[in-house]
Amino acid sequence: MNDLKKIYRTSSKEIAENYLLELEERWGEKYPLVVKSWQNNWENLSGYFKYSGPVRKLIYTTNPIEGLHRQIRKFTKTKGSFTSTNALYKLVYCAIKKVEQKWIMALPFNYVST
C-alpha cells in the first residue's frame, strides 16, 4: 500500500510515473493484474495532477458521503432509542452541522483559484 501512496501523493505526474515503474518492478510478478490496471488506466488515474497540491489531497483523502454517514452513525449509535422521529431529525441535523464545520476548515485557502 505504501508504494501506491507514493504514486498518488507525489508532487508531479513525472515523479508519479517513476514510482509506477518502481511499483511494477517490486510487485509486478506477485500482483500483475493490479500493476497492469494502473498502467492501462494511467491517463485517467493521473488526471488529478493538474490540480494544486491541497486540492489533490482533498481528492485522494476524502469520500464525503462515507464520512458524513460515519459521523451520523457516531452521533446516533450512543442513543438506545429516540423519543420521536423529530428528535432523531434534530440529532442528525446537529451531526451534519458539525461535519460541515470540519469541511469548511479543511478547504485550502486558494482552492477556488486553481
Number of C-alpha atoms within 10 A of each C-alpha: 5 7 14 14 12 16 22 22 15 16 14 17 16 13 13 20 17 13 19 21 15 14 20 20 11 13 14 15 10 10 12 11 11 14 20 13 10 17 15 11 10 13 10 9 12 17 10 18 18 12 14 16 18 15 18 17 15 14 13 12 9 10 10 13 9 10 12 16 14 13 16 19 13 12 15 16 9 8 9 6 10 12 7 8 8 10 12 15 12 11 15 18 13 14 20 17 12 14 17 13 10 11 11 9 10 11 13 14 9 10 12 8 6 10
